[in-house]
Amino acid sequence: QVQLVESGGGLVQAGDSLRLSCAASGRSFGRYSMGWFRQAPGKERDFVAAISFTGDYTSYADSVKGRFTISRDNAKNTVYLQMNSLKPEDTALYYCARQGQPLGNAPSAPREYAYWGQGTQVTVSS
């Protein structure tokens, strides 16, 4: 059984930084792409960033390019999201997810991901 546990969220001011972590249980973490998504109140869950199973390829939503960086440590079964220059519009519940099929190339579509964490809240005040 795969479990994903996010941490690192909090309340910050605009311009600050946060680093989110997502620890995964289960075997073969290094065979799957991982993604970060976010959902603000009353809105749909949106893609933020994804990383391929090797870590060689990453993809980002246009709204976070140049500010957010996704990375992974396969030895620790953990994926990270470094968020810099945070804006109030980044306020959301942030989820990490594991792709359903192995050996993927960092897809952005939520339907590609089979396992989801419970989320960690990020609130950015102006």
CORNORPE-V782867 format. One record per helix or strand. SS is the DSSP state (A for helix, B for strand). FROM is the first residue (numbers start at 1). TO is the last residue. If there is no record, write none. Layout:
# CORNORPE-V782867
SS&FROM&TO + SS&FROM&TO
This chain:
# CORNORPE-V782867
B&4&7 + B&10&13 + B&18&24 + A&29&31 + B&34&39 + B&46&51 + B&58&60 + B&68&73 + B&78&83 + A&88&90 + B&92&99 + A&110&112 + B&113&116 + B&120&125
